[in-house]
Each structure stands twice: as C-alpha cells, then as structure tokens.
Amino acid sequence: MITKTKVAIVGAGPSGLRAAAELAPALKGGVLVLDREAAPGGIPRHCHHPGYGIRDLHRFMTGPKYARLLSDRARQAGADIVTHAMVTGWTGAGALCVTSPEGRYEVAADAVILATGARERPRSARRIPGDRPAGVYTTGQLQNLVYLHHRPERSRAVIVGGELVSWSAVLTLRHAGCRPVLMTTQYAASEAYRLFTVAGGIGLRVPVAPRTKVVRVIGHGRVTGVEVEDLQTGQRRVVECDTVVFTGDWIPDHELARSAGIALDPATLGPSVDTRLRTDRDGVFAIGNLVHPVDTADCAALDGAHVAEPVLGYLRGERTSGTPVPLVAGDAFAWVSPTRCVPGDVAPARGFVLAWPTEVRKRPTIVARQGGSEIGRVTTSYPVAPGRVYRIPWTLLAAVNPAGGTVTIDLVR
Ligand SMILES: Cc1cc2nc3c(=O)[nH]c(=O)nc-3n(C[C@H](O)[C@H](O)[C@H](O)COP(=O)(O)OP(=O)(O)OC[C@H]3O[C@@H](n4cnc5c(N)ncnc54)[C@H](O)[C@@H]3O)c2cc1C
C-alpha cells in the first residue's frame, strides 16, 4: 500500500510538530507526521519538570504539557499525526518504508523532513569496563521508568556528566526518592547554566567532581558502586551507589539519513544542512536535535518554524543557486550547526550559528577564518561553557567569500 502526501515528517517531537503546525494550513492538510512511539511529543513527554516553551511560546511549562500543546496545535492546523509508525528506510523510488501494528506500507511525499532527534550515549557505547548489573540508565531511560512506567526503588545515585540534562536527571532522581551522591564531569568547571549551578549549590546539593571519569561499574545482579578516576592525579576511589545515570554525550538518530546516502557532518554526526535546513538530497530537510545534538526543545521547535518557508519554496519549484561553503568547528568547539552556507542566502534559524563548546570563557570572542585570513569576529556578553549550546550571532559570517573555501569558527584565546 502507498500513501501519498505533500510533506512527510519523520518524528513527532517539538521540531516535527512545530513544522507540521506551520506547514499544514498552507498545504490544506497534506502533512503527515509519523512517530514510532505510542503518543506524539518526543522527549518532553517523559520530562516532568518545568523548563519547556520559553523561547517559542514565551511560557514556562512541564514537558508533558508542552508536548500536548504542540500536538494539539499541529492537529488543529490540519496535520495528520500517526503514531506506532516506525520509519525503517526508503524505497528505491525515494518513498518512506513504514512498519506499524497494522502492517507495512510506503509513504510517498513531495518533500520529507527528518526530525528524529538524538539519544544519549548509553554505557555500552562509552566502553566503560566492569560488571553488567541492573540499575544503569541514561537520563531518558530513567525518566521513562520513573514517569511512564514505575519508580525504581533505589536510594543512592551517581550521575555521569554535568550537562543541562544531568540536572534534569537530578530532579527525576529526587522525584523518585533517590539521592544523587555524586556528579562526575571530565571538565574543570561546571558545564551547566549558572542558574543550575546556583540551584545545585542552594537546593539540590549534589557534590560535583570536576576532571573525573567513571572507569568501572561494579555489582553482580544489581549495581553496588562505581570506580571514579581523578583525571589529573590518576587516583581512583570507589563510590557506593545502587543507580548510575549516564547523561548527555549525544548521538543524533541519523539512521534514516545514513541509509538514504545523505551526507553526514563528521562532527555532529547528523545530516549536513545549510541555513535553510536542506540536506544534500533534493527535497529532504533535517531539523531539531538531529542536526544539533543537543539544544533545548524550544529551539528545536523554532527549527520547525524556520524550515516551513524553505519547504514551501521547494514545493513551489524554487531552487537556490550558489555553491555552499562548508562551516567547521575550530579546537574550542566540538561542532557547529549549520554545517554549510550559501553566501547571501537566508540566515539560519533564530539568526545564530550553534556551537558545542569544549572550554569555558565568561566573555568570549569568536573568530571566523577563511583561507587563513580572519573574515569576522564577535564578542558576546554571555559565556561559553561545555555541556550546552553556545549561540553565535550570524553577523560573524557576513563577509564569507563564496569562492574562499571552508570557514573555521573558533574561540580567540
Ligand atoms: C532528560 C532531558 C531533559 C530535558 N529538559 C529540557 C528542558 O527542561 N527544557 C527544554 O527546552 N529542553 C529540554 N530537553 C531537551 C528537549 O527535550 C529536546 O531538545 C527536544 O525534545 C528535541 O526535539 P526534537 O524534535 O529534535 O527531538 P525529540 O524530542 O527527540 O523527538 C524525536 C521523535 O522522533 C521519533 N523518531 C525517531 N526515529 C524515528 C523513526 N525512524 N520513525 C518514527 N519516529 C521516529 C521519536 O520517537 C521521537 O518522538 C531535555 C532533554 C532530556 C533528554
């Protein structure tokens, strides 16, 4: 069976739902959103603390409420949201292959938006030696267990990582009655927002061990502790716990892009996109945490708003000319997004290049270099710090030379 639609969106998280809400009125329906889960909403569905909707809705709400609101808006706009629909690949003709409880079918669309998000790297992929006991989770798994299924009966947790999401894990553990006894981070300074650091100091009271890493998980049947190494001295100690949460360290859910042969960016590991969020395959766009692993949900949703006009333009037959210039991260950043730009074309979503820092600066100056020469420089009043996205004003790249080759974006030291 083949279903035809104008736009197919894979993933009903904040980015996919917002794109659907923007596109459906202009396409009189014609928008089909497919999600493998039982309900739309993506990650916020099982993230019960407040902190959602700030930049896009100018509100401050819990994840489930935010997820419901975005789903309702997409449906009211006329989008068709189909759940329990796992997109497994592509047909030779470019249609999507879908597997659902009703069977397998194909979806042929004039344009496809990939909005499949990102996942935290689990313990197995971090290659941490030791035993294989129960009680070891990612934040996502923990929140699924606590909020969607049951509360794990645990009492002492070690949190690996100090990203924003790590503090989300702290809140979830507290909610489940489990005490976070240590947060480990390989970085020298706190990676999360100052707001969270202060909150950590005042209310949450989680000891943070900077420049450390977990080198062994201990426990037969159930985890009983972890071995933590000081990265400066090499000294090791065992911390007793019955829960370990591996937080952050994101991998984009890029399997569909990869199986289509779409170019992936070696730094983000998501599809390489330009400022219109176009991949290198005609008619296939990519948005949300799939292309910037990870930003907050409101920014993922604003990608959904940003991609609407490029998609509508594509459906009208508009094609932009110009050779894209690659954008790459210098040493101070793990990645930048978007990963290419056509000089003179539209600015990226929200007017920012996103970057994932590897060091801390309170008042950073960022430089863009092309062909060995500096082509732009900006200083921001907000800090740069690992574990959260840093937003670089697009004006940095105002002087990109279309024929000048790769642009490197770095921190001035
Ligand atoms: C623990 C935690 C706490 C967080 N706290 C906050 C917070 O307080 N505030 C905030 O703004 N942000 C927060 N975030 C980040 C926020 O949740 C994400 O930025 C946001 O959900 C990203 O939206 P997305 O649409 O890109 O992807 P996702 O929300 O990940 O949605 C992707 C969707 O794609 C679907 N999908 C994937 N592959 C397929 C496929 N092959 N077929 C069909 N469907 C598929 C998935 O089922 C999923 O529903 C938090 C994240 C985590 C993990």
Ligand as a Chemical Component Dictionary entry (heavy atoms), coordinates in Angstrom:
data_LIG
# 
_chem_comp.id                   LIG 
_chem_comp.type                 NON-POLYMER 
_chem_comp.pdbx_formal_charge   0 
_chem_comp.three_letter_code    LIG 
# 
loop_
_chem_comp_atom.comp_id 
_chem_comp_atom.atom_id 
_chem_comp_atom.alt_atom_id 
_chem_comp_atom.type_symbol 
_chem_comp_atom.charge 
_chem_comp_atom.model_Cartn_x 
_chem_comp_atom.model_Cartn_y 
_chem_comp_atom.model_Cartn_z 
_chem_comp_atom.pdbx_ordinal 
LIG C1  C1  C 0 16.217 14.338 30.283 1  
LIG C2  C2  C 0 16.016 15.527 29.389 2  
LIG C3  C3  C 0 15.589 16.733 29.950 3  
LIG C4  C4  C 0 15.383 17.851 29.157 4  
LIG N1  N1  N 0 14.928 19.027 29.717 5  
LIG C5  C5  C 0 14.630 20.069 28.901 6  
LIG C6  C6  C 0 14.025 21.266 29.440 7  
LIG O1  O1  O 0 13.785 21.393 30.632 8  
LIG N2  N2  N 0 13.738 22.274 28.581 9  
LIG C7  C7  C 0 13.981 22.173 27.241 10 
LIG O2  O2  O 0 13.676 23.114 26.489 11 
LIG N3  N3  N 0 14.547 21.061 26.703 12 
LIG C8  C8  C 0 14.868 20.010 27.498 13 
LIG N4  N4  N 0 15.419 18.877 26.953 14 
LIG C9  C9  C 0 15.741 18.831 25.521 15 
LIG C10 C10 C 0 14.496 18.600 24.649 16 
LIG O3  O3  O 0 13.702 17.586 25.168 17 
LIG C11 C11 C 0 14.910 18.330 23.240 18 
LIG O4  O4  O 0 15.682 19.424 22.792 19 
LIG C12 C12 C 0 13.742 18.183 22.268 20 
LIG O5  O5  O 0 12.885 17.148 22.655 21 
LIG C13 C13 C 0 14.263 17.941 20.846 22 
LIG O6  O6  O 0 13.178 17.859 19.967 23 
LIG P1  P1  P 0 13.314 17.058 18.599 24 
LIG O7  O7  O 0 12.030 17.257 17.889 25 
LIG O8  O8  O 0 14.546 17.447 17.900 26 
LIG O9  O9  O 0 13.541 15.525 19.002 27 
LIG P2  P2  P 0 12.809 14.511 20.001 28 
LIG O10 O10 O 0 12.063 15.192 21.066 29 
LIG O11 O11 O 0 13.857 13.547 20.395 30 
LIG O12 O12 O 0 11.740 13.778 19.064 31 
LIG C14 C14 C 0 12.151 12.880 18.049 32 
LIG C15 C15 C 0 10.973 11.978 17.710 33 
LIG O13 O13 O 0 11.312 11.207 16.552 34 
LIG C16 C16 C 0 10.786 9.903  16.716 35 
LIG N5  N5  N 0 11.546 9.006  15.837 36 
LIG C17 C17 C 0 12.893 8.831  15.828 37 
LIG N6  N6  N 0 13.224 7.961  14.836 38 
LIG C18 C18 C 0 12.060 7.567  14.247 39 
LIG C19 C19 C 0 11.756 6.692  13.169 40 
LIG N7  N7  N 0 12.707 6.026  12.488 41 
LIG N8  N8  N 0 10.451 6.506  12.839 42 
LIG C20 C20 C 0 9.482  7.171  13.503 43 
LIG N9  N9  N 0 9.711  8.021  14.517 44 
LIG C21 C21 C 0 10.990 8.230  14.874 45 
LIG C22 C22 C 0 10.960 9.622  18.204 46 
LIG O14 O14 O 0 10.063 8.618  18.631 47 
LIG C23 C23 C 0 10.653 10.987 18.818 48 
LIG O15 O15 O 0 9.295  11.108 19.176 49 
LIG C24 C24 C 0 15.634 17.750 27.755 50 
LIG C25 C25 C 0 16.089 16.534 27.200 51 
LIG C26 C26 C 0 16.273 15.442 28.018 52 
LIG C27 C27 C 0 16.745 14.141 27.405 53 
# 
loop_
_chem_comp_bond.comp_id 
_chem_comp_bond.atom_id_1 
_chem_comp_bond.atom_id_2 
_chem_comp_bond.value_order 
_chem_comp_bond.pdbx_ordinal 
LIG C1  C2  SING 1  
LIG C2  C3  SING 2  
LIG C2  C26 DOUB 3  
LIG C3  C4  DOUB 4  
LIG C4  N1  SING 5  
LIG C4  C24 SING 6  
LIG N1  C5  DOUB 7  
LIG C5  C6  SING 8  
LIG C5  C8  SING 9  
LIG C6  O1  DOUB 10 
LIG C6  N2  SING 11 
LIG N2  C7  SING 12 
LIG C7  O2  DOUB 13 
LIG C7  N3  SING 14 
LIG N3  C8  DOUB 15 
LIG C8  N4  SING 16 
LIG N4  C9  SING 17 
LIG N4  C24 SING 18 
LIG C9  C10 SING 19 
LIG C10 O3  SING 20 
LIG C10 C11 SING 21 
LIG C11 O4  SING 22 
LIG C11 C12 SING 23 
LIG C12 O5  SING 24 
LIG C12 C13 SING 25 
LIG C13 O6  SING 26 
LIG O6  P1  SING 27 
LIG P1  O7  DOUB 28 
LIG P1  O8  SING 29 
LIG P1  O9  SING 30 
LIG O9  P2  SING 31 
LIG P2  O10 DOUB 32 
LIG P2  O11 SING 33 
LIG P2  O12 SING 34 
LIG O12 C14 SING 35 
LIG C14 C15 SING 36 
LIG C15 O13 SING 37 
LIG C15 C23 SING 38 
LIG O13 C16 SING 39 
LIG C16 N5  SING 40 
LIG C16 C22 SING 41 
LIG N5  C17 SING 42 
LIG N5  C21 SING 43 
LIG C17 N6  DOUB 44 
LIG N6  C18 SING 45 
LIG C18 C19 SING 46 
LIG C18 C21 DOUB 47 
LIG C19 N7  SING 48 
LIG C19 N8  DOUB 49 
LIG N8  C20 SING 50 
LIG C20 N9  DOUB 51 
LIG N9  C21 SING 52 
LIG C22 O14 SING 53 
LIG C22 C23 SING 54 
LIG C23 O15 SING 55 
LIG C24 C25 DOUB 56 
LIG C25 C26 SING 57 
LIG C26 C27 SING 58 
# 
